[in-house]
Amino acid sequence: MRIKNGCCIYIKFGSKKIKLPVNPEELEIEYPTNHQTYDVLGKGEIIVPRKPSLQVVSWESFFPDPDGERFVNNGARQPEFYVKLFEKALKMKQKCRLIIARSGLYDTNIRCIVSDFKTTDKGGEPEDIYYSLELTEYRSYEPKTISVVVTPEESAADPEARAAMEQTRPVEAPVLRVGASVIANGKYWYDSYGGKPFGTANNLSTTVTRIVSGNPYPVCIGHYGWLQESQLQITG
């Protein structure tokens, strides 16, 4: 029996986008922190807030026989297809994107890796494969490089300094992510489609609270509204 479900879970591996054949009964999203606590003389214990740690999303469900009488989403494939896909992603350290579309609620859209995947065969259900899956948020850490070019006068005056300056230097690139500190300018809208009402930011210091890729205004800042990535300067 196939039913229409208000919540859809997709996982995208490169250009291949799959939809879970059966939605899990429960889906857990962890938002861990890396706050540090210290004992200070005369004050006692204090806490120093730090940037959010990586999100972790996990659930348990099963890959069913798509021809069986189950509550299966449209387009379901054989269990072997999903098992091989997740096993390959785990072994090859493949990066993917998790998209959870909720009807009438907020959406989840994060880049992640498969950090744990287990399967179970249950007696009496030979056509179904039960599994547990854990996805951990992935943040890019690859440095960008710049080349410094000097004038002929500078290079002639100090050859050793010229050689040192022309070397490629790694530069840490700030990443747009949920929780990033930003400075916003220009109009921000009520929703990611540009719905009214709107406001105007003028060197507004705030943080990114949501990112929904593919929409005209994909980035939500603080409690203000939605705007484009080009309107933001990432500060941390």
PABA-135673 format. One line per field, with one value per atom (N, C-alpha, C): residue in one letter; atom name; x, y, z. Coordinates in pm, whole numbers. Example, Ala and Ser with C-alpha at 12.3 -4.5 7.8 and 13.67 -1.06 7.14 Angstrom:
2
residuo: a,a,a,s,s,s
atomo: N,CA,C,N,CA,C
east: 1319,1230,1320,1285,1367,1290
north: -569,-450,-330,-225,-106,3
up: 780,780,780,708,714,787
// end
This chain:
236
residuo: m,m,m,r,r,r,i,i,i,k,k,k,n,n,n,g,g,g,c,c,c,c,c,c,i,i,i,y,y,y,i,i,i,k,k,k,f,f,f,g,g,g,s,s,s,k,k,k,k,k,k,i,i,i,k,k,k,l,l,l,p,p,p,v,v,v,n,n,n,p,p,p,e,e,e,e,e,e,l,l,l,e,e,e,i,i,i,e,e,e,y,y,y,p,p,p,t,t,t,n,n,n,h,h,h,q,q,q,t,t,t,y,y,y,d,d,d,v,v,v,l,l,l,g,g,g,k,k,k,g,g,g,e,e,e,i,i,i,i,i,i,v,v,v,p,p,p,r,r,r,k,k,k,p,p,p,s,s,s,l,l,l,q,q,q,v,v,v,v,v,v,s,s,s,w,w,w,e,e,e,s,s,s,f,f,f,f,f,f,p,p,p,d,d,d,p,p,p,d,d,d,g,g,g,e,e,e,r,r,r,f,f,f,v,v,v,n,n,n,n,n,n,g,g,g,a,a,a,r,r,r,q,q,q,p,p,p,e,e,e,f,f,f,y,y,y,v,v,v,k,k,k,l,l,l,f,f,f,e,e,e,k,k,k,a,a,a,l,l,l,k,k,k,m,m,m,k,k,k,q,q,q,k,k,k,c,c,c,r,r,r,l,l,l,i,i,i,i,i,i,a,a,a,r,r,r,s,s,s,g,g,g,l,l,l,y,y,y,d,d,d,t,t,t,n,n,n,i,i,i,r,r,r,c,c,c,i,i,i,v,v,v,s,s,s,d,d,d,f,f,f,k,k,k,t,t,t,t,t,t,d,d,d,k,k,k,g,g,g,g,g,g,e,e,e,p,p,p,e,e,e,d,d,d,i,i,i,y,y,y,y,y,y,s,s,s,l,l,l,e,e,e,l,l,l,t,t,t,e,e,e,y,y,y,r,r,r,s,s,s,y,y,y,e,e,e,p,p,p,k,k,k,t,t,t,i,i,i,s,s,s,v,v,v,v,v,v,v,v,v,t,t,t,p,p,p,e,e,e,e,e,e,s,s,s,a,a,a,a,a,a,d,d,d,p,p,p,e,e,e,a,a,a,r,r,r,a,a,a,a,a,a,m,m,m,e,e,e,q,q,q,t,t,t,r,r,r,p,p,p,v,v,v,e,e,e,a,a,a,p,p,p,v,v,v,l,l,l,r,r,r,v,v,v,g,g,g,a,a,a,s,s,s,v,v,v,i,i,i,a,a,a,n,n,n,g,g,g,k,k,k,y,y,y,w,w,w,y,y,y,d,d,d,s,s,s,y,y,y,g,g,g,g,g,g,k,k,k,p,p,p,f,f,f,g,g,g,t,t,t,a,a,a,n,n,n,n,n,n,l,l,l,s,s,s,t,t,t,t,t,t,v,v,v,t,t,t,r,r,r,i,i,i,v,v,v,s,s,s,g,g,g,n,n,n,p,p,p,y,y,y,p,p,p,v,v,v,c,c,c,i,i,i,g,g,g,h,h,h,y,y,y,g,g,g,w,w,w,l,l,l,q,q,q,e,e,e,s,s,s,q,q,q,l,l,l,q,q,q,i,i,i,t,t,t,g,g,g
atomo: N,CA,C,N,CA,C,N,CA,C,N,CA,C,N,CA,C,N,CA,C,N,CA,C,N,CA,C,N,CA,C,N,CA,C,N,CA,C,N,CA,C,N,CA,C,N,CA,C,N,CA,C,N,CA,C,N,CA,C,N,CA,C,N,CA,C,N,CA,C,N,CA,C,N,CA,C,N,CA,C,N,CA,C,N,CA,C,N,CA,C,N,CA,C,N,CA,C,N,CA,C,N,CA,C,N,CA,C,N,CA,C,N,CA,C,N,CA,C,N,CA,C,N,CA,C,N,CA,C,N,CA,C,N,CA,C,N,CA,C,N,CA,C,N,CA,C,N,CA,C,N,CA,C,N,CA,C,N,CA,C,N,CA,C,N,CA,C,N,CA,C,N,CA,C,N,CA,C,N,CA,C,N,CA,C,N,CA,C,N,CA,C,N,CA,C,N,CA,C,N,CA,C,N,CA,C,N,CA,C,N,CA,C,N,CA,C,N,CA,C,N,CA,C,N,CA,C,N,CA,C,N,CA,C,N,CA,C,N,CA,C,N,CA,C,N,CA,C,N,CA,C,N,CA,C,N,CA,C,N,CA,C,N,CA,C,N,CA,C,N,CA,C,N,CA,C,N,CA,C,N,CA,C,N,CA,C,N,CA,C,N,CA,C,N,CA,C,N,CA,C,N,CA,C,N,CA,C,N,CA,C,N,CA,C,N,CA,C,N,CA,C,N,CA,C,N,CA,C,N,CA,C,N,CA,C,N,CA,C,N,CA,C,N,CA,C,N,CA,C,N,CA,C,N,CA,C,N,CA,C,N,CA,C,N,CA,C,N,CA,C,N,CA,C,N,CA,C,N,CA,C,N,CA,C,N,CA,C,N,CA,C,N,CA,C,N,CA,C,N,CA,C,N,CA,C,N,CA,C,N,CA,C,N,CA,C,N,CA,C,N,CA,C,N,CA,C,N,CA,C,N,CA,C,N,CA,C,N,CA,C,N,CA,C,N,CA,C,N,CA,C,N,CA,C,N,CA,C,N,CA,C,N,CA,C,N,CA,C,N,CA,C,N,CA,C,N,CA,C,N,CA,C,N,CA,C,N,CA,C,N,CA,C,N,CA,C,N,CA,C,N,CA,C,N,CA,C,N,CA,C,N,CA,C,N,CA,C,N,CA,C,N,CA,C,N,CA,C,N,CA,C,N,CA,C,N,CA,C,N,CA,C,N,CA,C,N,CA,C,N,CA,C,N,CA,C,N,CA,C,N,CA,C,N,CA,C,N,CA,C,N,CA,C,N,CA,C,N,CA,C,N,CA,C,N,CA,C,N,CA,C,N,CA,C,N,CA,C,N,CA,C,N,CA,C,N,CA,C,N,CA,C,N,CA,C,N,CA,C,N,CA,C,N,CA,C,N,CA,C,N,CA,C,N,CA,C,N,CA,C,N,CA,C,N,CA,C,N,CA,C,N,CA,C,N,CA,C,N,CA,C,N,CA,C,N,CA,C,N,CA,C,N,CA,C,N,CA,C,N,CA,C,N,CA,C,N,CA,C,N,CA,C,N,CA,C,N,CA,C,N,CA,C,N,CA,C,N,CA,C,N,CA,C,N,CA,C,N,CA,C,N,CA,C,N,CA,C,N,CA,C,N,CA,C,N,CA,C,N,CA,C,N,CA,C,N,CA,C,N,CA,C,N,CA,C,N,CA,C,N,CA,C,N,CA,C,N,CA,C,N,CA,C,N,CA,C,N,CA,C,N,CA,C,N,CA,C,N,CA,C,N,CA,C,N,CA,C,N,CA,C,N,CA,C,N,CA,C,N,CA,C,N,CA,C,N,CA,C,N,CA,C,N,CA,C
east: 85,0,88,67,149,67,129,59,141,70,136,179,308,363,406,376,411,557,634,778,854,949,1030,1177,1250,1392,1470,1560,1643,1790,1870,2016,2076,2162,2220,2368,2408,2548,2592,2663,2700,2575,2557,2440,2325,2349,2248,2171,2039,1954,1854,1856,1765,1667,1551,1449,1434,1432,1416,1284,1287,1163,1061,1110,1021,1074,989,1030,1047,1150,1167,1060,1033,937,990,1120,1184,1311,1338,1459,1522,1646,1713,1820,1815,1916,1983,2112,2187,2257,2252,2321,2424,2532,2628,2705,2761,2843,2979,3071,3205,3238,3137,3159,3256,3335,3435,3399,3413,3387,3520,3529,3649,3609,3698,3681,3765,3699,3766,3763,3879,3891,3799,3716,3626,3493,3481,3357,3298,3381,3334,3340,3250,3252,3190,3259,3207,3211,3137,3136,3174,3259,3303,3240,3147,3081,3176,3163,3242,3149,3207,3127,3060,2943,2872,2957,2943,3009,2929,2974,2910,2775,2674,2544,2553,2474,2468,2320,2288,2151,2150,2056,2052,1908,1888,1756,1770,1661,1651,1526,1537,1423,1452,1388,1413,1396,1466,1452,1360,1240,1143,1147,1083,1055,957,995,907,776,768,645,553,598,518,410,318,208,257,336,390,364,387,376,506,517,642,625,724,720,736,684,694,839,867,1001,1096,1046,1134,1201,1324,1400,1431,1497,1528,1623,1610,1695,1845,1886,2028,2084,2003,2046,2089,2007,2036,2154,2158,2267,2402,2413,2540,2576,2474,2498,2559,2503,2552,2685,2702,2829,2942,2918,3020,3053,2950,2973,3055,3030,3104,3249,3272,3408,3491,3428,3499,3504,3449,3446,3380,3272,3204,3118,3129,3047,2911,2807,2672,2595,2468,2383,2251,2214,2088,1984,1869,1759,1634,1582,1457,1353,1254,1148,1026,994,882,764,646,526,484,492,448,547,663,764,895,1000,1129,1191,1283,1353,1494,1552,1692,1769,1881,1963,2109,2182,2321,2409,2533,2634,2691,2710,2746,2822,2863,2924,2853,2859,2804,2906,2873,2966,2937,2818,2789,2670,2682,2575,2575,2460,2448,2320,2326,2208,2176,2047,1999,1898,1914,1815,1727,1594,1501,1428,1413,1343,1198,1149,1011,993,1097,1090,1210,1220,1340,1362,1256,1268,1306,1307,1334,1470,1533,1660,1642,1660,1654,1793,1795,1923,1918,2036,2052,2157,2133,2219,2252,2379,2422,2495,2454,2517,2574,2698,2764,2791,2760,2779,2925,2942,3077,3100,3211,3251,3382,3387,3508,3621,3738,3855,3973,3952,4061,4100,4228,4270,4276,4249,4271,4414,4464,4601,4601,4699,4717,4864,4889,5025,5052,5164,5202,5299,5265,5349,5417,5547,5622,5668,5697,5744,5890,5938,6079,6175,6136,6224,6242,6131,6139,6220,6201,6273,6422,6457,6598,6666,6593,6653,6679,6593,6608,6564,6651,6613,6558,6614,6567,6424,6395,6259,6161,6204,6117,6081,6181,6156,6060,6073,5985,5842,5824,5691,5617,5690,5627,5579,5617,5571,5421,5355,5211,5184,5088,5057,4915,4894,4758,4683,4558,4473,4344,4308,4185,4065,3977,3860,3739,3669,3549,3441,3361,3260,3121,3031,2893,2823,2775,2714,2617,2532,2445,2531,2511,2590,2703,2730,2838,2804,2903,2884,2900,2807,2808,2770,2802,2755,2667,2542,2444,2414,2389,2350,2241,2149,2044,1914,1820,1687,1690,1615,1589,1437,1394,1253,1192,1059,983,1013,1032,1063,1169,1213,1322,1280,1151,1103,1087,1121,1110,974,902,770,777,677,669,610,636,709,860,930,1075,1134,1261,1334,1465,1541,1668,1779,1886,2001,2109,2170,2279,2395,2493,2605,2554,2455,2393,2477,2525,2600,2504,2508,2414,2473,2391,2437,2342,2393,2311,2236,2102,2019,1967,1954,1907,1964,1983,2024,1939,1870,1789,1836,1917,1973,1866,1884,1794,1686,1660,1559,1622,1541,1597,1672,1625,1690,1716,1828,1847,1899,1938,2004,1916,1890,1813,1910,1896,1985,1907,1958,1897,1747,1672,1526,1473,1563,1525,1453,1520,1458,1559,1523,1598,1662,1785,1852,1948,2026,2119,2258,2335,2470,2557,2533,2614,2594,2490,2465,2536,2613,2674,2825,2883,3027,3047,3117,3136,3252,3224,3327,3376,3309,3354,3263
north: -119,0,123,213,334,453,535,650,776,888,1018,1065,1095,1134,1279,1355,1496,1522,1420,1435,1345,1404,1328,1341,1231,1230,1188,1277,1251,1252,1172,1178,1187,1286,1311,1278,1184,1145,1199,1312,1372,1413,1361,1393,1294,1190,1087,1123,1138,1175,1063,1007,898,944,880,905,780,795,678,607,475,404,403,406,407,509,602,700,633,670,612,662,582,624,742,742,851,893,1021,1076,1172,1147,1227,1315,1444,1540,1599,1577,1630,1760,1858,1985,2001,1925,1930,2062,2092,2211,2171,2265,2241,2346,2381,2479,2423,2510,2469,2528,2449,2497,2505,2606,2628,2668,2639,2688,2813,2923,3052,3090,3126,3164,3283,3268,3375,3376,3300,3295,3155,3055,2918,2874,2788,2732,2830,2850,2933,2852,2898,2832,2932,2889,2972,2915,2990,2938,2933,2828,2812,2783,2775,2751,2614,2599,2469,2357,2238,2121,2070,1959,1905,1843,1869,1807,1657,1579,1434,1396,1331,1287,1135,1071,924,875,755,692,542,471,328,307,221,192,61,41,-80,-51,-131,-128,-245,-217,-324,-377,-489,-539,-441,-369,-265,-319,-452,-512,-563,-552,-601,-503,-550,-465,-388,-287,-206,-59,23,166,217,205,233,359,448,569,533,621,598,595,511,505,418,335,250,144,108,6,-111,-212,-330,-295,-365,-335,-337,-427,-439,-308,-233,-106,-7,8,103,56,-74,-126,-100,-130,-109,39,125,269,322,283,333,266,139,72,138,172,238,376,452,585,578,475,459,423,327,280,384,457,553,693,708,840,944,903,987,1092,1216,1324,1324,1355,1356,1473,1485,1591,1531,1562,1516,1626,1592,1688,1627,1693,1649,1759,1728,1824,1794,1886,1867,1953,1897,1968,2068,2198,2302,2336,2270,2300,2339,2352,2389,2269,2295,2189,2174,2057,2031,2007,2074,2060,2077,1965,1974,1883,1924,1839,1747,1619,1525,1406,1316,1189,1078,956,841,798,818,786,649,594,460,401,274,207,59,7,-132,-190,-318,-386,-508,-546,-660,-738,-872,-961,-1017,-1009,-1057,-1180,-1277,-1399,-1373,-1441,-1422,-1308,-1229,-1117,-1125,-1228,-1250,-1147,-1075,-980,-840,-818,-685,-681,-564,-542,-427,-454,-349,-286,-157,-88,27,69,192,276,406,498,620,663,786,872,997,1094,1208,1247,1355,1471,1590,1711,1723,1764,1783,1932,1982,2121,2121,2200,2205,2271,2210,2263,2285,2267,2281,2428,2462,2603,2650,2778,2840,2893,2919,2968,3098,3181,3306,3317,3388,3415,3564,3599,3739,3777,3880,3925,4056,4065,4185,4257,4386,4466,4435,4463,4438,4510,4633,4707,4633,4579,4507,4379,4307,4182,4206,4313,4343,4386,4456,4506,4393,4293,4186,4054,3980,3854,3751,3743,3644,3675,3803,3841,3812,3834,3807,3659,3573,3429,3385,3443,3406,3452,3571,3626,3555,3498,3433,3292,3241,3110,3112,3002,2990,2978,3059,3061,3011,2918,2874,2982,3002,3098,3028,3035,2972,3047,2978,3039,3023,3132,3119,3045,2965,2881,2928,2942,2976,2851,2855,2740,2790,2704,2739,2764,2879,2918,3013,3037,3127,3272,3348,3491,3567,3659,3731,3877,3959,4096,4105,4148,4148,4290,4303,4430,4405,4499,4490,4434,4406,4360,4215,4187,4050,4029,3905,3878,3785,3775,3694,3545,3497,3356,3344,3221,3197,3217,3243,3270,3420,3502,3646,3702,3635,3681,3802,3887,4005,3967,4048,4176,4157,4268,4262,4373,4362,4465,4494,4587,4625,4619,4547,4536,4633,4699,4793,4761,4682,4634,4568,4481,4411,4290,4286,4172,4070,3948,3844,3707,3604,3467,3400,3299,3220,3114,3111,3015,2902,2925,2820,2842,2734,2740,2641,2689,2604,2626,2535,2554,2540,2615,2605,2712,2780,2885,3021,3119,3250,3320,3304,3366,3254,3182,3056,3067,3187,3199,3280,3221,3291,3342,3470,3530,3566,3520,3553,3531,3629,3625,3724,3771,3878,3826,3743,3695,3633,3625,3550,3643,3608,3686,3597,3658,3583,3581,3480,3464,3585,3645,3759,3881,3882,3995,3980,3872,3843,3848,3897,3889,3799,3686,3589,3636,3646,3693,3584,3473,3368,3248
up: 0,0,0,-95,-104,-54,30,86,63,65,51,188,205,334,330,438,440,465,501,526,429,358,262,300,294,328,205,163,46,88,19,36,-104,-122,-253,-252,-338,-357,-493,-495,-622,-699,-820,-902,-878,-797,-772,-645,-659,-546,-521,-399,-366,-258,-258,-156,-72,59,145,113,97,63,176,301,417,517,559,658,795,871,1005,1102,1204,1306,1387,1411,1485,1413,1416,1355,1455,1491,1595,1534,1567,1522,1646,1660,1774,1733,1824,1804,1918,1915,2026,2029,2145,2160,2216,2210,2262,2368,2448,2554,2658,2716,2817,2953,3058,3193,3270,3356,3436,3577,3673,3811,3827,3861,3877,4025,4077,4218,4247,4346,4387,4313,4203,4126,4119,4133,4118,3973,3935,3799,3700,3588,3479,3351,3250,3119,3011,2921,2809,2682,2619,2499,2380,2300,2179,2062,1944,1825,1832,1766,1770,1710,1766,1710,1590,1532,1413,1448,1364,1382,1351,1421,1398,1381,1270,1240,1234,1303,1305,1309,1256,1263,1235,1263,1231,1147,1046,960,886,771,693,545,465,320,281,233,210,66,48,-86,-150,-256,-312,-367,-391,-443,-333,-208,-96,-57,28,75,197,176,285,258,356,340,279,149,78,-6,-1,-82,-230,-316,-459,-505,-605,-662,-584,-491,-410,-497,-459,-530,-436,-489,-410,-294,-180,-63,-95,-184,-217,-272,-346,-405,-295,-191,-83,2,31,114,47,-82,-153,-159,-173,-181,-51,62,191,230,197,226,148,22,-59,-3,37,92,220,303,429,402,312,286,210,115,31,91,212,279,189,127,29,97,50,104,34,110,56,115,78,131,178,302,360,348,291,274,336,438,502,477,396,362,449,538,629,583,585,542,650,617,709,817,822,923,855,934,878,807,715,643,698,675,710,582,566,446,488,503,548,464,448,385,493,460,565,506,597,559,636,583,653,758,885,994,1057,1034,1086,1008,971,897,934,981,1021,962,924,871,957,957,1036,954,950,890,1001,983,1084,1033,1119,1083,1048,945,902,804,781,685,592,510,428,319,281,171,219,351,406,474,469,538,636,764,865,882,914,921,1022,1064,1142,1072,1068,992,1076,1069,1135,1034,1022,933,1016,989,1062,967,1013,932,886,761,705,680,731,706,629,524,442,521,517,588,496,365,270,256,273,264,119,101,-28,-34,-153,-168,-246,-216,-289,-329,-437,-482,-471,-411,-393,-505,-583,-693,-652,-668,-632,-757,-745,-858,-888,-1009,-1042,-948,-902,-813,-680,-629,-502,-515,-626,-644,-665,-733,-755,-626,-541,-418,-318,-314,-216,-278,-347,-412,-315,-193,-98,-53,-33,6,-107,-233,-347,-354,-334,-340,-230,-113,-3,-26,-86,-108,-219,-316,-429,-395,-279,-238,-212,-240,-218,-70,-24,117,140,235,265,343,308,376,415,540,585,531,463,402,494,528,609,530,600,537,579,481,512,564,687,751,857,904,1016,1139,1203,1318,1286,1155,1117,1151,1196,1222,1092,1065,937,959,858,850,727,744,636,589,458,398,294,282,182,238,147,188,234,339,379,378,346,318,422,415,511,496,372,350,240,213,119,-27,-49,-185,-213,-115,-134,-98,-5,35,127,121,207,341,447,447,444,422,419,505,534,607,536,589,528,633,600,689,644,741,713,807,754,836,964,947,1059,1099,1222,1273,1332,1279,1322,1291,1299,1270,1171,1104,1010,1089,1072,1146,1059,927,837,697,622,482,404,301,214,71,18,-115,-222,-332,-446,-449,-338,-336,-367,-410,-448,-335,-211,-95,7,-8,65,207,253,383,478,596,699,806,846,945,1071,1185,1313,1311,1367,1362,1259,1170,1077,954,872,750,656,528,428,326,283,181,103,11,-72,-9,-46,7,-27,-145,-189,-100,-16,73,208,222,351,346,453,476,596,574,681,771,900,994,1089,1095,1185,1183
// end
